[in-house]
Amino acid sequence: MKDMYVATSKQMKAYDQALLNKGYKIEELVDKASDAILPHCRDYDKIVIVCGPGNNGADGLSLGIKLHLRARKIKLYCFGNPNKLSKANDYYIGQAQEIGVPITFMDDDDIQLFINDARKADVVIDAMFGFGLNSEVRGIAKTLVNEINNLYNVDIISIDIPTGLNPDTGIPYGEVIRANKTVTLTAVKQAFLNDECHVYTGEIAVELLEVKDLRRELKLAKLVNPLRIKNHLKPRDYYGHKGVYGKILHITGCNHYRGAALLSARAAVYTGSGIVCVYSSNKVIDALSTTIPECTSLIRNDVLDTNLFDKYDVILIGSGLGLNKQSEQYVIDVLKNATCPLVIDGDALTIVSKHLDLLKDFKHPVILTPHHGEFKRLCDYEDELDMIEKVNQFALEYEVVVVLKGPNTIITDGSEIYRNITANKAMATAGMGDVLAGMISSFVGQGYSSKNAAILGTYIHGSCGDVIAENAYTVIPSKMINLIPKVMYKIIKE
């Protein structure tokens, strides 16, 4: 299975500009786009293509020319100010007229003509607006969207993205095409990660242009590949013992937040850790002994015993730690004295945001697991479109792996960016992040690299939630933990 990339509208604009900077002409790119779309039209004879005034419309015009030359019954309908057409659009209108492709330049009086032709067609192709659209469609475009959606027994194919759909959120701006299929170019659009937009996209087919592939160079994110998960998740060793699967120290919890420490510790145990030691307050340890007897424990005093750190393969700090001065000193002591990889979660992230110099000086691998609010404290950003770039820059500058939790969680080490494809909205509840942190710490302790531990933890965590959400309104973190070994076993065996 090849890597699948995903891009925001801002990234797609940068990608197109990068191709132009490499010497490709816009007309050439449109020609290659229509080549990529052409195979999806092979089963149709009577075809109506609706073309807007921009480059998405130019894709439709170029496609119409090629179908006309293949003796298909083509009708092109174009709209927009003729003085404000894109360069490629103007060029391909001229090409279509030159070879006699039937083309109608629409105004309101032509709507009924369009309806009559569309009803007789095998397929209507939406080439009105692509990822550059940033507001609801109006005027004749809005009328066309509604009339296309009212067609019966006619297939609808959208080029790149259904007209009217926000390319970044997957939420309609207003009226939006309801396609049977969307043929998207170069990369999955970020909108498509929102499952609720699939009522508009229909089947999604990703097609590459025959141009220099700049997706990696421009750091487009990869979707986490299930085959990668299967290939990286190691079966248990026949001769393995608890020492092989990692000794983990969790500096987590406090008297006010006992549950976070219990969830992260139990998740680490169920993910396969050899030894999990919870270093916490009296009340946490009392609860631990009755709920997770597999864990060992140490009572945490006002000052951490930093001599302990050398005994462990990884330290998780933060889940339910609290935000008082004592907690701050714990985090400082770990950053100054730990000699193994760290997973930093929850309250510890807020504390780290005040001590980024210590993070930069730390010489061992670090994984940060912030949600959006915690990441804003680490590294402020203007809007969602800047977020991916900022996360990647932060990971690169501080030489850490960042797991930015949220819909389609972002994972990056500064060189590669991944978007998770598991998890669901039923998992939006307190404690879910503690489970994830415990799982990631377990994978680090078992010897996985920071990046692979983060990817495995995030994917399997989401998969467990997906299993429960098939038959439940909400996903309870403490119940989800029970599924971790089963989901891991299934991945290895399938």
C-alpha positions in Angstrom: 0.0 0.0 0.0 1.5 3.3 -1.1 1.6 6.3 1.3 -1.4 8.6 1.0 -0.9 12.3 1.5 -3.3 14.9 2.9 -3.2 18.6 2.3 -4.9 21.8 3.4 -6.0 24.4 0.8 -3.0 26.5 1.7 -0.7 23.6 1.1 -2.3 22.8 -2.2 -1.9 26.4 -3.4 1.8 26.2 -2.4 2.1 22.9 -4.2 0.7 24.3 -7.4 2.9 27.3 -7.2 6.0 25.1 -6.6 5.2 23.2 -9.8 5.0 26.5 -11.7 8.3 27.5 -10.2 9.8 24.3 -11.5 9.0 25.4 -15.0 5.6 23.8 -15.7 3.0 25.9 -17.4 -0.5 26.2 -16.0 -2.0 24.9 -19.3 0.3 21.9 -19.0 -0.8 21.2 -15.4 -4.4 21.4 -16.5 -3.8 19.0 -19.3 -2.2 16.5 -16.9 -5.1 16.9 -14.5 -7.6 16.0 -17.2 -5.5 13.0 -18.1 -5.8 11.8 -14.5 -9.6 12.3 -14.5 -10.2 10.7 -17.9 -10.3 7.0 -16.8 -13.2 7.8 -14.5 -15.3 8.8 -17.5 -14.8 5.6 -19.5 -18.2 4.1 -18.7 -20.2 7.2 -19.9 -21.4 8.2 -23.3 -23.6 11.3 -22.8 -21.6 13.7 -20.6 -22.4 17.2 -19.3 -19.6 19.2 -17.8 -20.3 22.4 -15.8 -17.2 24.7 -15.8 -16.6 27.6 -13.5 -14.3 30.6 -14.4 -11.1 29.3 -12.7 -8.6 26.5 -13.0 -11.1 23.9 -11.8 -13.3 24.9 -14.7 -10.2 24.7 -17.0 -9.8 21.0 -15.8 -13.4 20.4 -16.9 -12.8 22.1 -20.3 -9.7 20.1 -21.0 -11.5 16.9 -20.0 -14.4 17.8 -22.3 -12.0 18.2 -25.3 -10.5 14.8 -24.7 -13.9 13.1 -24.4 -15.1 14.9 -27.5 -12.1 13.6 -29.4 -13.0 10.1 -28.2 -16.5 10.5 -29.8 -18.4 10.9 -26.6 -21.5 13.1 -26.6 -20.2 16.1 -24.8 -21.9 19.3 -23.7 -19.9 22.1 -21.9 -21.7 24.7 -19.8 -19.6 27.6 -18.7 -20.4 30.5 -16.4 -18.5 33.5 -15.0 -17.4 37.0 -16.1 -15.6 36.5 -19.5 -13.2 39.3 -18.5 -12.2 37.5 -15.3 -11.4 34.0 -16.5 -8.2 32.3 -15.4 -5.5 32.1 -18.0 -5.9 28.3 -18.4 -9.7 28.6 -18.5 -9.5 31.2 -21.4 -7.0 29.0 -23.2 -9.1 25.8 -23.1 -12.3 27.6 -24.1 -10.5 28.6 -27.2 -9.3 25.1 -27.8 -12.8 23.7 -27.3 -14.3 26.2 -29.7 -11.6 25.5 -32.3 -12.5 21.8 -32.5 -16.2 22.3 -32.3 -17.1 21.0 -28.8 -20.7 22.1 -28.0 -20.3 24.9 -25.4 -22.9 27.2 -23.8 -21.9 30.4 -22.0 -24.6 30.5 -19.4 -26.8 33.2 -18.0 -30.1 32.7 -16.2 -32.0 32.2 -19.4 -30.0 29.0 -20.1 -30.9 27.2 -16.9 -33.8 25.2 -18.4 -31.6 24.2 -21.4 -29.0 22.9 -18.9 -31.6 21.0 -17.0 -32.9 19.4 -20.1 -29.4 18.3 -21.2 -28.5 17.2 -17.7 -31.5 15.0 -17.3 -30.6 13.1 -20.5 -26.9 12.7 -19.5 -25.3 9.6 -18.1 -23.1 11.8 -15.9 -22.8 15.5 -14.9 -19.2 16.6 -14.0 -18.8 19.3 -11.5 -15.9 21.5 -12.5 -17.3 24.7 -11.0 -15.0 25.5 -8.0 -12.1 23.7 -6.4 -10.0 24.1 -3.3 -9.7 27.9 -3.8 -13.4 28.5 -2.9 -13.6 30.3 0.4 -17.3 31.3 0.6 -20.7 30.0 -0.3 -21.7 29.9 -3.9 -24.1 32.6 -5.2 -26.1 33.5 -8.3 -26.1 31.1 -11.2 -23.6 28.8 -9.5 -26.0 28.3 -6.6 -28.8 27.6 -9.0 -26.7 25.1 -10.8 -25.7 23.3 -7.6 -29.4 22.9 -6.6 -30.4 21.7 -10.1 -27.6 19.2 -10.2 -28.6 17.8 -6.8 -32.2 17.4 -8.0 -31.2 15.2 -10.9 -32.5 11.6 -10.8 -30.7 8.5 -12.1 -27.7 10.6 -13.3 -24.2 10.1 -11.8 -22.4 13.2 -10.5 -18.6 13.4 -10.4 -16.8 16.3 -8.8 -13.3 17.3 -9.8 -11.0 17.8 -6.8 -13.7 18.7 -4.3 -17.5 19.1 -4.5 -18.4 22.7 -5.2 -19.5 24.5 -2.0 -17.5 22.4 0.5 -14.9 24.0 2.7 -11.7 22.2 1.7 -10.2 22.3 5.2 -13.1 21.6 7.5 -15.4 19.5 5.3 -18.3 21.7 6.4 -20.5 23.2 3.6 -20.2 26.9 3.1 -23.9 26.8 2.0 -25.3 24.9 -0.9 -23.0 22.1 -1.9 -22.9 19.4 -4.6 -23.8 15.9 -3.6 -21.5 13.8 -5.8 -21.4 10.0 -6.3 -17.6 10.3 -6.8 -15.0 12.9 -6.2 -11.7 12.6 -8.2 -9.2 14.6 -6.1 -5.8 15.4 -7.4 -2.3 15.0 -5.8 -3.5 14.5 -2.2 -6.5 13.9 0.0 -8.0 17.2 0.9 -8.1 17.8 4.6 -11.9 18.2 4.4 -12.2 14.5 3.5 -10.9 13.5 6.9 -14.2 14.7 8.3 -16.4 11.6 7.8 -19.5 13.7 7.8 -18.5 15.3 4.4 -18.7 12.0 2.6 -22.4 12.5 2.0 -21.2 15.2 -0.4 -18.0 13.5 -1.8 -19.3 10.0 -2.4 -16.5 7.7 -3.3 -13.1 9.4 -3.2 -10.5 8.6 -5.8 -7.0 10.1 -5.5 -5.1 10.6 -8.7 -1.5 11.8 -9.2 -0.4 14.2 -12.0 2.5 13.0 -14.2 4.8 15.7 -12.8 7.7 15.9 -10.3 6.3 14.6 -7.0 6.9 17.4 -4.5 4.7 16.1 -1.7 7.5 15.0 0.5 9.7 18.0 -0.3 6.8 20.4 0.7 6.1 18.3 3.8 2.6 17.3 3.1 1.3 15.0 5.9 1.0 11.3 5.3 -2.1 9.4 6.4 -1.1 6.6 8.8 -0.9 3.5 6.7 -2.5 0.4 8.4 0.2 -1.8 6.7 2.9 0.3 8.4 1.2 -0.5 11.7 1.1 -4.2 11.0 4.8 -4.2 9.8 6.0 -2.3 12.9 4.0 -4.0 15.6 6.3 -6.8 16.9 4.9 -10.2 18.0 5.8 -11.2 21.5 9.2 -13.0 21.8 9.0 -16.7 22.7 11.9 -16.2 25.1 10.8 -12.8 26.3 10.4 -11.8 29.9 9.3 -8.7 31.8 12.7 -7.2 31.5 12.5 -7.3 27.7 9.3 -5.3 27.5 10.4 -2.2 29.4 10.7 -0.8 32.8 8.5 2.4 32.9 8.3 5.1 35.6 5.1 7.1 35.7 5.4 10.4 37.6 1.7 11.1 37.5 -1.4 11.9 39.5 -1.9 13.8 42.8 -4.5 13.7 45.5 -6.9 15.8 43.4 -6.4 13.9 40.2 -6.0 10.2 41.0 -7.8 8.9 38.0 -5.3 10.2 35.5 -2.5 8.2 37.1 -4.6 5.0 37.2 -5.7 5.3 33.6 -2.2 5.9 32.2 -0.7 3.1 34.3 -3.3 0.6 33.4 -3.0 1.5 29.7 0.7 0.9 29.9 0.2 -2.5 31.5 -2.4 -3.6 28.9 -0.2 -2.4 26.0 2.4 -4.9 27.1 4.9 -3.2 29.4 7.1 -5.5 31.5 7.2 -3.3 34.7 5.2 -0.2 35.3 6.1 1.8 38.5 3.8 4.6 39.5 5.6 7.3 41.5 2.8 9.3 43.1 1.0 10.6 46.2 -0.3 8.4 49.1 -3.9 8.5 47.9 -3.0 7.5 44.3 -0.9 4.6 45.6 -3.7 3.4 47.9 -6.1 3.3 44.9 -3.5 1.7 42.7 -2.9 -1.3 44.9 -6.6 -2.3 44.7 -7.3 -1.4 41.0 -4.1 -2.3 39.2 -2.2 -4.9 41.2 0.2 -5.5 38.3 1.9 -2.2 38.9 4.6 -1.4 41.4 4.6 1.9 43.2 6.7 4.5 45.1 5.3 7.2 47.3 6.3 10.6 46.0 7.7 13.1 48.5 8.2 16.8 48.2 11.5 16.2 46.4 11.9 13.6 43.7 14.5 10.9 44.2 16.4 11.5 41.0 18.6 8.5 41.6 15.7 6.3 40.6 15.8 7.6 37.0 18.7 5.4 35.9 16.7 2.3 36.6 14.0 2.9 34.0 13.8 2.8 30.2 11.3 5.6 29.9 9.6 8.2 32.1 6.1 9.5 31.7 5.4 12.7 33.5 2.3 14.8 33.7 -1.0 13.0 33.7 -2.9 14.5 36.6 0.3 15.9 38.1 -1.2 19.3 39.1 0.1 22.8 38.5 1.5 23.9 41.9 5.1 24.8 42.6 5.9 21.3 43.7 4.7 19.9 40.4 6.8 22.5 38.6 9.9 21.4 40.5 9.2 17.8 39.6 9.2 18.6 35.9 12.4 20.7 36.2 14.1 17.9 38.1 13.1 15.3 35.4 14.4 17.6 32.6 17.7 18.2 34.4 18.4 14.7 35.6 16.6 12.0 33.5 18.8 9.7 31.5 16.2 8.0 29.4 13.4 9.0 26.9 10.5 11.1 28.2 6.8 11.2 27.5 5.4 14.6 28.6 1.6 14.9 29.0 -1.1 17.0 30.6 0.0 19.4 33.3 3.6 18.8 32.7 3.2 20.4 29.2 1.9 23.6 30.7 4.9 23.6 33.0 7.3 22.9 30.2 5.9 25.9 28.3 7.6 28.1 30.9 10.9 26.2 30.7 11.5 25.6 27.0 15.2 26.2 27.5 15.4 22.9 29.6 13.5 21.1 26.9 16.0 22.3 24.3 18.9 21.2 26.4 17.6 17.7 27.2 19.7 15.1 25.4 17.4 12.1 25.2 14.3 11.5 23.1 11.1 13.3 24.1 7.5 12.8 23.0 5.0 15.6 23.8 1.3 14.8 23.7 -0.6 18.2 23.9 -4.2 18.9 22.9 -4.7 22.1 21.0 -5.0 24.3 24.1 -1.7 22.9 25.6 0.1 23.3 22.3 -1.0 27.0 22.1 0.8 27.5 25.4 3.9 25.9 23.9 3.8 27.6 20.6 1.1 30.2 19.6 -0.3 30.1 16.1 -2.7 32.3 14.2 -5.3 29.8 12.9 -5.9 26.2 12.0 -4.2 26.5 8.6 -0.9 27.6 10.3 -1.1 24.9 13.0 0.4 22.0 11.0 3.3 24.1 10.0 3.8 25.4 13.5 3.7 21.9 15.0 6.3 20.7 12.5 8.6 23.7 13.2 8.3 23.2 16.9 9.3 19.5 16.6 12.2 20.4 14.4 13.5 23.2 16.6 13.3 21.3 19.9 14.2 17.9 18.4 11.1 16.2 19.8 8.1 14.2 18.6 4.8 16.0 18.9 1.5 14.2 19.1 -1.1 17.0 18.7 -4.3 15.4 19.8 -7.6 16.1 18.1 -9.6 14.9 15.0 -7.0 13.1 12.9 -4.2 13.6 15.4 -1.0 15.1 14.0 2.2 13.3 14.7 5.6 14.8 13.6 9.3 14.6 14.4 10.0 17.7 12.3 11.0 15.7 9.2 7.8 13.8 8.5 4.2 14.6 9.4 1.5 11.9 9.9 -2.3 12.2 10.3 -4.0 9.4 12.2 -7.0 7.8 10.5 -8.6 6.1 13.6 -10.6 7.5 16.5 -14.0 9.2 16.6 -16.1 11.9 18.2 -17.5 9.5 20.8 -14.0 9.5 22.4 -14.2 13.2 23.4 -14.1 12.7 27.2 -11.8 13.3 30.1 -9.1 10.6 30.6 -8.7 9.7 27.0 -5.4 11.5 26.7 -4.1 9.8 29.9 -4.7 6.4 28.2 -2.9 7.5 25.1 0.1 8.8 27.1 0.3 5.4 29.0 0.2 3.5 25.7 2.9 5.6 24.1 5.1 5.3 27.2 4.7 1.5 26.9 5.8 1.4 23.3 8.9 3.5 24.1 9.7 1.1 26.9 9.4 -1.9 24.6 12.1 -0.4 22.4 10.2 1.4 19.6 11.6 4.7 18.3 9.8 7.8 19.6 8.1 8.3 16.2 6.9 4.8 15.8 5.8 4.6 19.5 3.7 7.7 18.9 2.2 6.4 15.6 1.5 3.0 17.1 0.0 4.4 20.3 -2.2 6.9 18.5 -3.5 4.4 15.8 -4.2 1.6 18.3 -5.8 3.9 20.8 -8.1 5.2 18.1 -8.9 1.7 16.9 -10.0 0.6 20.3 -12.3 3.6 20.4 -13.7 2.8 17.0 -14.6 -0.8 18.1 -16.6 0.5 21.0 -18.2 3.3 19.0 -19.7 0.8 16.6 -22.3 0.0 19.4 -22.0 2.8 21.9 -22.9 6.5 22.1 -19.7 7.4 24.1 -16.4 5.6 24.7 -15.3 5.3 28.3 -11.5 5.4 28.7 -11.4 2.8 31.5 -13.5 0.4 29.5 -11.5 1.0 26.3 -8.3 -0.1 27.9 -9.6 -3.7 28.1 -9.6 -3.8 24.3 -5.9 -2.8 23.8 -4.5 -6.4 23.8 -7.3 -7.7 21.6 -6.8 -4.9 19.0 -3.0 -5.4 19.0 -3.5 -9.2 18.5 -5.9 -8.7 15.6 -3.5 -6.3 13.9 -0.6 -8.8 14.1 -2.8 -11.8 13.0 -4.6 -10.2 10.1 
